[in-house]
């Protein structure tokens, strides 16, 4: 019992450090910033492969509240790729990677590791922010609104028996696949973030906490969008954007707490 109390106290002390106070907001800001180049990239890919842009926009409308989708939609409905769009995406991804770079620096600080070469850190930061963005999109598109999006796709299938079979198979495999995907990628982020070798098993506790917490938060967001997204009592149409930004902050804060859990696990393993 004393060991558990000591663990919780040290974990609390880490969470209350200055770097842990500003890191979630830092990451959330750059995560929101990264949405725009990501959507532009999706629009470019869709146009290159002759994918119907309207279907992509419909998926966006289904996944997000209408007011948010109206703001983000034009970034998908571009004219195609040109030099301006290329520069926009490069600058956007570089700026977005600042959030991941802060995670790397904070991880080094909390673990007590020296920082590596700047170029290596920036390359790793870009890789980490892409992982986080893809996880964010996966949780919204697959976990939160996967059933709705699949129903839209299955309407294109004339054979209702096959459509029903595909839907039932999705329902059975959805949660095992979702939990494994989120856990594996979160664990990967936690393992590669520090500029020093961390054994994968030392990141398991933080990855479990983050995976479970993310899924719960995204499910709550999905329920809110489905039932309350039109109730703009306080902020008008801006309320939907505020809630989406709040979601990114909570997800970022959970990710940061997971780092703290892993640091304490690592210290206890070293002491043992």
C-alpha positions as YAML, in Angstrom:
chain: A
units: angstrom
residues:
- id: 1
  name: UNK
  ca: [0.00, 0.00, 0.00]
- id: 2
  name: UNK
  ca: [2.86, 2.38, 0.83]
- id: 3
  name: UNK
  ca: [4.45, 1.63, -2.54]
- id: 4
  name: UNK
  ca: [1.21, 2.54, -4.33]
- id: 5
  name: UNK
  ca: [0.89, 5.80, -2.37]
- id: 6
  name: UNK
  ca: [4.50, 6.69, -3.15]
- id: 7
  name: UNK
  ca: [3.92, 5.91, -6.83]
- id: 8
  name: UNK
  ca: [0.81, 8.11, -6.95]
- id: 9
  name: UNK
  ca: [2.58, 10.96, -5.13]
- id: 10
  name: UNK
  ca: [5.54, 10.92, -7.52]
- id: 11
  name: UNK
  ca: [3.18, 10.70, -10.48]
- id: 12
  name: UNK
  ca: [1.31, 13.73, -9.15]
- id: 13
  name: UNK
  ca: [4.58, 15.63, -8.72]
- id: 14
  name: UNK
  ca: [5.48, 14.96, -12.38]
- id: 15
  name: UNK
  ca: [2.06, 16.03, -13.64]
- id: 16
  name: UNK
  ca: [2.39, 19.30, -11.71]
- id: 17
  name: UNK
  ca: [5.76, 20.21, -13.25]
- id: 18
  name: UNK
  ca: [5.77, 23.35, -15.48]
- id: 19
  name: UNK
  ca: [6.45, 21.41, -18.70]
- id: 20
  name: UNK
  ca: [3.41, 19.21, -18.10]
- id: 21
  name: UNK
  ca: [1.27, 22.31, -17.54]
- id: 22
  name: UNK
  ca: [1.90, 23.95, -20.93]
- id: 23
  name: UNK
  ca: [2.52, 20.85, -23.08]
- id: 24
  name: UNK
  ca: [-1.15, 19.78, -23.57]
- id: 25
  name: UNK
  ca: [-2.17, 23.24, -24.78]
- id: 26
  name: UNK
  ca: [0.90, 23.44, -27.01]
- id: 27
  name: UNK
  ca: [0.14, 20.07, -28.58]
- id: 28
  name: UNK
  ca: [-3.59, 20.80, -28.95]
- id: 29
  name: UNK
  ca: [-2.91, 24.08, -30.76]
- id: 30
  name: UNK
  ca: [-0.59, 22.50, -33.30]
- id: 31
  name: UNK
  ca: [-2.90, 19.50, -33.67]
- id: 32
  name: UNK
  ca: [-5.75, 21.82, -34.68]
- id: 33
  name: UNK
  ca: [-3.34, 23.70, -36.95]
- id: 34
  name: UNK
  ca: [-2.41, 20.44, -38.69]
- id: 35
  name: UNK
  ca: [-6.04, 19.72, -39.64]
- id: 36
  name: UNK
  ca: [-5.94, 22.19, -42.53]
- id: 37
  name: UNK
  ca: [-2.90, 20.81, -44.43]
- id: 38
  name: UNK
  ca: [-4.18, 17.27, -43.78]
- id: 39
  name: UNK
  ca: [-7.57, 18.08, -45.35]
- id: 40
  name: UNK
  ca: [-5.83, 19.80, -48.26]
- id: 41
  name: UNK
  ca: [-3.71, 16.69, -48.77]
- id: 42
  name: UNK
  ca: [-6.83, 14.50, -48.72]
- id: 43
  name: UNK
  ca: [-8.41, 16.72, -51.39]
- id: 44
  name: UNK
  ca: [-5.28, 16.53, -53.57]
- id: 45
  name: UNK
  ca: [-5.09, 12.71, -53.26]
- id: 46
  name: UNK
  ca: [-8.80, 12.39, -54.04]
- id: 47
  name: UNK
  ca: [-8.45, 14.52, -57.17]
- id: 48
  name: UNK
  ca: [-5.36, 12.60, -58.35]
- id: 49
  name: UNK
  ca: [-7.12, 9.24, -58.03]
- id: 50
  name: UNK
  ca: [-10.42, 10.52, -59.48]
- id: 51
  name: UNK
  ca: [-12.23, 10.00, -56.18]
- id: 52
  name: UNK
  ca: [-15.51, 11.87, -55.95]
- id: 53
  name: UNK
  ca: [-14.82, 14.92, -53.76]
- id: 54
  name: UNK
  ca: [-18.50, 15.07, -52.81]
- id: 55
  name: UNK
  ca: [-18.24, 11.67, -51.11]
- id: 56
  name: UNK
  ca: [-15.28, 12.93, -49.07]
- id: 57
  name: UNK
  ca: [-17.19, 16.07, -48.10]
- id: 58
  name: UNK
  ca: [-20.22, 13.97, -47.14]
- id: 59
  name: UNK
  ca: [-17.99, 11.88, -44.89]
- id: 60
  name: UNK
  ca: [-16.71, 15.09, -43.29]
- id: 61
  name: UNK
  ca: [-20.29, 16.32, -42.77]
- id: 62
  name: UNK
  ca: [-21.19, 13.02, -41.14]
- id: 63
  name: UNK
  ca: [-18.15, 12.95, -38.87]
- id: 64
  name: UNK
  ca: [-18.25, 16.57, -37.65]
- id: 65
  name: UNK
  ca: [-20.98, 19.03, -36.67]
- id: 66
  name: UNK
  ca: [-22.32, 20.98, -39.65]
- id: 67
  name: UNK
  ca: [-20.74, 24.30, -38.65]
- id: 68
  name: UNK
  ca: [-17.30, 22.73, -38.28]
- id: 69
  name: UNK
  ca: [-17.68, 20.89, -41.59]
- id: 70
  name: UNK
  ca: [-18.60, 24.16, -43.34]
- id: 71
  name: UNK
  ca: [-15.35, 25.73, -42.11]
- id: 72
  name: UNK
  ca: [-13.13, 22.77, -43.07]
- id: 73
  name: UNK
  ca: [-14.91, 21.73, -46.29]
- id: 74
  name: UNK
  ca: [-13.24, 24.31, -48.62]
- id: 75
  name: UNK
  ca: [-9.81, 22.90, -47.78]
- id: 76
  name: UNK
  ca: [-10.86, 19.61, -49.40]
- id: 77
  name: UNK
  ca: [-12.67, 21.15, -52.37]
- id: 78
  name: UNK
  ca: [-9.55, 22.63, -53.92]
- id: 79
  name: UNK
  ca: [-8.67, 22.91, -57.62]
- id: 80
  name: UNK
  ca: [-5.88, 20.35, -57.40]
- id: 81
  name: UNK
  ca: [-2.18, 20.47, -56.64]
- id: 82
  name: UNK
  ca: [-0.02, 23.50, -57.46]
- id: 83
  name: UNK
  ca: [3.03, 25.20, -55.98]
- id: 84
  name: UNK
  ca: [0.97, 27.31, -53.57]
- id: 85
  name: UNK
  ca: [-0.77, 24.26, -52.16]
- id: 86
  name: UNK
  ca: [2.57, 22.44, -51.91]
- id: 87
  name: UNK
  ca: [4.13, 25.30, -49.95]
- id: 88
  name: UNK
  ca: [1.02, 25.53, -47.75]
- id: 89
  name: UNK
  ca: [1.19, 21.83, -46.85]
- id: 90
  name: UNK
  ca: [4.96, 21.85, -46.19]
- id: 91
  name: UNK
  ca: [4.72, 24.91, -43.93]
- id: 92
  name: UNK
  ca: [1.61, 23.52, -42.27]
- id: 93
  name: UNK
  ca: [3.20, 20.17, -41.46]
- id: 94
  name: UNK
  ca: [6.39, 21.83, -40.22]
- id: 95
  name: UNK
  ca: [4.44, 24.14, -37.90]
- id: 96
  name: UNK
  ca: [2.25, 21.25, -36.74]
- id: 97
  name: UNK
  ca: [5.35, 19.21, -35.88]
- id: 98
  name: UNK
  ca: [6.21, 21.81, -33.19]
- id: 99
  name: UNK
  ca: [3.69, 20.08, -30.93]
- id: 100
  name: UNK
  ca: [5.40, 16.72, -31.38]
- id: 101
  name: UNK
  ca: [8.80, 18.38, -30.96]
- id: 102
  name: UNK
  ca: [7.60, 19.69, -27.59]
- id: 103
  name: UNK
  ca: [6.63, 16.12, -26.64]
- id: 104
  name: UNK
  ca: [10.16, 14.94, -27.47]
- id: 105
  name: UNK
  ca: [11.80, 17.70, -25.42]
- id: 106
  name: UNK
  ca: [9.42, 17.17, -22.49]
- id: 107
  name: UNK
  ca: [10.03, 13.39, -22.60]
- id: 108
  name: UNK
  ca: [13.79, 13.93, -22.53]
- id: 109
  name: UNK
  ca: [13.40, 16.32, -19.60]
- id: 110
  name: UNK
  ca: [11.16, 14.01, -17.59]
- id: 111
  name: UNK
  ca: [13.28, 10.93, -18.23]
- id: 112
  name: UNK
  ca: [16.48, 12.89, -17.61]
- id: 113
  name: UNK
  ca: [17.90, 12.19, -21.08]
- id: 114
  name: UNK
  ca: [20.05, 14.61, -23.10]
- id: 115
  name: UNK
  ca: [18.60, 16.03, -26.32]
- id: 116
  name: UNK
  ca: [19.84, 14.54, -29.57]
- id: 117
  name: UNK
  ca: [20.72, 16.30, -32.82]
- id: 118
  name: UNK
  ca: [18.15, 18.97, -33.81]
- id: 119
  name: UNK
  ca: [17.63, 17.63, -37.34]
- id: 120
  name: UNK
  ca: [16.94, 14.13, -36.04]
- id: 121
  name: UNK
  ca: [14.45, 15.51, -33.54]
- id: 122
  name: UNK
  ca: [12.60, 17.49, -36.22]
- id: 123
  name: UNK
  ca: [12.36, 14.47, -38.52]
- id: 124
  name: UNK
  ca: [11.08, 12.36, -35.64]
- id: 125
  name: UNK
  ca: [8.64, 15.13, -34.68]
- id: 126
  name: UNK
  ca: [7.11, 15.12, -38.16]
- id: 127
  name: UNK
  ca: [6.69, 11.33, -37.99]
- id: 128
  name: UNK
  ca: [5.10, 11.55, -34.53]
- id: 129
  name: UNK
  ca: [2.66, 14.33, -35.48]
- id: 130
  name: UNK
  ca: [1.57, 12.35, -38.55]
- id: 131
  name: UNK
  ca: [0.91, 9.34, -36.29]
- id: 132
  name: UNK
  ca: [-1.10, 11.48, -33.87]
- id: 133
  name: UNK
  ca: [-3.11, 13.07, -36.70]
- id: 134
  name: UNK
  ca: [-3.88, 9.69, -38.25]
- id: 135
  name: UNK
  ca: [-4.93, 8.36, -34.85]
- id: 136
  name: UNK
  ca: [-7.18, 11.39, -34.35]
- id: 137
  name: UNK
  ca: [-8.80, 10.85, -37.76]
- id: 138
  name: UNK
  ca: [-9.09, 7.10, -37.09]
- id: 139
  name: UNK
  ca: [-10.83, 7.66, -33.76]
- id: 140
  name: UNK
  ca: [-13.33, 10.08, -35.29]
- id: 141
  name: UNK
  ca: [-13.89, 8.28, -38.58]
- id: 142
  name: UNK
  ca: [-13.76, 4.67, -37.37]
- id: 143
  name: UNK
  ca: [-14.57, 4.57, -33.66]
- id: 144
  name: UNK
  ca: [-16.95, 7.51, -33.25]
- id: 145
  name: UNK
  ca: [-18.77, 7.53, -36.60]
- id: 146
  name: UNK
  ca: [-17.66, 4.29, -38.28]
- id: 147
  name: UNK
  ca: [-21.15, 2.78, -38.27]
- id: 148
  name: UNK
  ca: [-22.67, 5.87, -39.88]
- id: 149
  name: UNK
  ca: [-19.97, 6.18, -42.54]
- id: 150
  name: UNK
  ca: [-20.19, 2.47, -43.38]
- id: 151
  name: UNK
  ca: [-23.95, 2.76, -43.80]
- id: 152
  name: UNK
  ca: [-23.39, 5.53, -46.33]
- id: 153
  name: UNK
  ca: [-21.00, 3.31, -48.30]
- id: 154
  name: UNK
  ca: [-23.24, 0.25, -48.10]
- id: 155
  name: UNK
  ca: [-26.10, 2.16, -49.69]
- id: 156
  name: UNK
  ca: [-24.16, 1.86, -52.95]
- id: 157
  name: UNK
  ca: [-24.42, -1.96, -52.79]
- id: 158
  name: UNK
  ca: [-27.58, -3.28, -54.41]
- id: 159
  name: UNK
  ca: [-27.36, -6.73, -52.77]
- id: 160
  name: UNK
  ca: [-28.75, -6.11, -49.28]
- id: 161
  name: UNK
  ca: [-27.64, -9.53, -48.02]
- id: 162
  name: UNK
  ca: [-23.99, -8.76, -48.74]
- id: 163
  name: UNK
  ca: [-24.40, -5.28, -47.29]
- id: 164
  name: UNK
  ca: [-25.90, -6.70, -44.10]
- id: 165
  name: UNK
  ca: [-23.09, -9.27, -43.85]
- id: 166
  name: UNK
  ca: [-20.42, -6.60, -44.21]
- id: 167
  name: UNK
  ca: [-22.09, -4.42, -41.57]
- id: 168
  name: UNK
  ca: [-22.45, -7.26, -39.06]
- id: 169
  name: UNK
  ca: [-18.81, -8.25, -39.62]
- id: 170
  name: UNK
  ca: [-17.78, -4.65, -39.00]
- id: 171
  name: UNK
  ca: [-19.77, -4.52, -35.75]
- id: 172
  name: UNK
  ca: [-18.07, -7.72, -34.51]
- id: 173
  name: UNK
  ca: [-14.52, -6.69, -35.41]
- id: 174
  name: UNK
  ca: [-14.80, -2.94, -34.73]
- id: 175
  name: UNK
  ca: [-13.76, -2.80, -31.09]
- id: 176
  name: UNK
  ca: [-10.97, -5.42, -31.10]
- id: 177
  name: UNK
  ca: [-9.43, -3.77, -34.18]
- id: 178
  name: UNK
  ca: [-9.90, -0.24, -32.80]
- id: 179
  name: UNK
  ca: [-8.38, -1.02, -29.41]
- id: 180
  name: UNK
  ca: [-5.40, -2.83, -30.95]
- id: 181
  name: UNK
  ca: [-4.75, -0.05, -33.50]
- id: 182
  name: UNK
  ca: [-4.88, 2.79, -30.97]
- id: 183
  name: UNK
  ca: [-2.85, 0.88, -28.36]
- id: 184
  name: UNK
  ca: [-0.14, -0.16, -30.84]
- id: 185
  name: UNK
  ca: [0.34, 3.34, -32.24]
- id: 186
  name: UNK
  ca: [0.22, 5.09, -28.87]
- id: 187
  name: UNK
  ca: [2.79, 2.63, -27.55]
- id: 188
  name: UNK
  ca: [4.96, 3.35, -30.60]
- id: 189
  name: UNK
  ca: [4.74, 7.12, -29.98]
- id: 190
  name: UNK
  ca: [5.70, 6.70, -26.32]
- id: 191
  name: UNK
  ca: [8.60, 4.41, -27.21]
- id: 192
  name: UNK
  ca: [10.22, 6.59, -29.87]
- id: 193
  name: UNK
  ca: [9.52, 10.02, -28.33]
- id: 194
  name: UNK
  ca: [12.54, 10.14, -25.95]
- id: 195
  name: UNK
  ca: [15.99, 10.58, -27.54]
- id: 196
  name: UNK
  ca: [17.19, 7.53, -25.67]
- id: 197
  name: UNK
  ca: [16.26, 3.88, -25.94]
- id: 198
  name: UNK
  ca: [13.15, 3.00, -23.92]
- id: 199
  name: UNK
  ca: [12.02, -0.61, -23.79]
- id: 200
  name: UNK
  ca: [8.53, -1.09, -25.15]
- id: 201
  name: UNK
  ca: [7.36, -2.83, -21.98]
- id: 202
  name: UNK
  ca: [8.09, 0.32, -19.97]
- id: 203
  name: UNK
  ca: [5.42, 2.20, -21.95]
- id: 204
  name: UNK
  ca: [2.61, -0.34, -21.51]
- id: 205
  name: UNK
  ca: [0.88, 1.30, -18.53]
- id: 206
  name: UNK
  ca: [0.79, 4.73, -20.14]
- id: 207
  name: UNK
  ca: [-0.40, 3.26, -23.45]
- id: 208
  name: UNK
  ca: [-3.24, 1.37, -21.75]
- id: 209
  name: UNK
  ca: [-4.33, 4.49, -19.87]
- id: 210
  name: UNK
  ca: [-4.22, 6.63, -23.00]
- id: 211
  name: UNK
  ca: [-6.01, 4.06, -25.18]
- id: 212
  name: UNK
  ca: [-8.90, 3.54, -22.77]
- id: 213
  name: UNK
  ca: [-9.23, 7.25, -21.98]
- id: 214
  name: UNK
  ca: [-9.15, 8.29, -25.65]
- id: 215
  name: UNK
  ca: [-11.83, 5.79, -26.62]
- id: 216
  name: UNK
  ca: [-14.10, 6.91, -23.76]
- id: 217
  name: UNK
  ca: [-13.65, 10.61, -24.61]
- id: 218
  name: UNK
  ca: [-14.28, 10.05, -28.33]
- id: 219
  name: UNK
  ca: [-17.43, 8.06, -27.57]
- id: 220
  name: UNK
  ca: [-18.69, 10.93, -25.41]
- id: 221
  name: UNK
  ca: [-17.93, 13.35, -28.26]
- id: 222
  name: UNK
  ca: [-19.76, 11.09, -30.72]
- id: 223
  name: UNK
  ca: [-22.81, 11.03, -28.44]
- id: 224
  name: UNK
  ca: [-22.71, 14.82, -28.12]
- id: 225
  name: UNK
  ca: [-22.54, 15.34, -31.89]
- id: 226
  name: UNK
  ca: [-25.42, 12.93, -32.45]
- id: 227
  name: UNK
  ca: [-27.72, 14.38, -29.78]
- id: 228
  name: UNK
  ca: [-26.69, 17.91, -28.80]
- id: 229
  name: UNK
  ca: [-24.67, 19.45, -31.65]
- id: 230
  name: UNK
  ca: [-27.54, 21.73, -32.66]
- id: 231
  name: UNK
  ca: [-28.02, 23.26, -29.23]
- id: 232
  name: UNK
  ca: [-26.02, 26.51, -29.60]
- id: 233
  name: UNK
  ca: [-27.29, 28.17, -26.43]
- id: 234
  name: UNK
  ca: [-24.14, 30.00, -25.42]
- id: 235
  name: UNK
  ca: [-21.87, 30.48, -28.43]
- id: 236
  name: UNK
  ca: [-24.16, 30.13, -31.43]
- id: 237
  name: UNK
  ca: [-22.63, 28.18, -34.33]
- id: 238
  name: UNK
  ca: [-19.18, 28.71, -32.79]
- id: 239
  name: UNK
  ca: [-20.02, 26.26, -30.01]
- id: 240
  name: UNK
  ca: [-19.36, 23.25, -32.26]
- id: 241
  name: UNK
  ca: [-15.85, 24.50, -33.08]
- id: 242
  name: UNK
  ca: [-15.22, 25.20, -29.39]
- id: 243
  name: UNK
  ca: [-16.20, 21.63, -28.48]
- id: 244
  name: UNK
  ca: [-13.93, 20.20, -31.20]
- id: 245
  name: UNK
  ca: [-11.02, 22.28, -29.87]
- id: 246
  name: UNK
  ca: [-11.84, 21.13, -26.35]
- id: 247
  name: UNK
  ca: [-11.76, 17.54, -27.60]
- id: 248
  name: UNK
  ca: [-8.25, 18.02, -29.04]
- id: 249
  name: UNK
  ca: [-7.09, 19.55, -25.74]
- id: 250
  name: UNK
  ca: [-8.45, 16.66, -23.67]
- id: 251
  name: UNK
  ca: [-6.85, 14.13, -26.03]
- id: 252
  name: UNK
  ca: [-3.55, 16.01, -25.78]
- id: 253
  name: UNK
  ca: [-3.75, 16.17, -21.98]
- id: 254
  name: UNK
  ca: [-4.40, 12.42, -21.77]
- id: 255
  name: UNK
  ca: [-1.39, 11.78, -24.01]
- id: 256
  name: UNK
  ca: [0.79, 13.90, -21.70]
- id: 257
  name: UNK
  ca: [-0.44, 12.10, -18.56]
- id: 258
  name: UNK
  ca: [0.48, 8.83, -20.29]
- id: 259
  name: UNK
  ca: [4.06, 10.12, -20.61]
- id: 260
  name: UNK
  ca: [4.12, 10.82, -16.86]
- id: 261
  name: UNK
  ca: [2.88, 7.30, -16.11]
- id: 262
  name: UNK
  ca: [5.59, 5.82, -18.31]
- id: 263
  name: UNK
  ca: [8.29, 7.92, -16.63]
- id: 264
  name: UNK
  ca: [7.33, 6.62, -13.18]
- id: 265
  name: UNK
  ca: [7.14, 3.05, -14.51]
- id: 266
  name: UNK
  ca: [10.62, 3.44, -16.02]
- id: 267
  name: UNK
  ca: [12.04, 4.80, -12.76]
- id: 268
  name: UNK
  ca: [10.57, 1.95, -10.73]
- id: 269
  name: UNK
  ca: [11.92, -0.64, -13.18]
- id: 270
  name: UNK
  ca: [15.37, 0.95, -12.96]
- id: 271
  name: UNK
  ca: [15.23, 1.01, -9.15]
- id: 272
  name: UNK
  ca: [14.23, -2.66, -9.05]
...
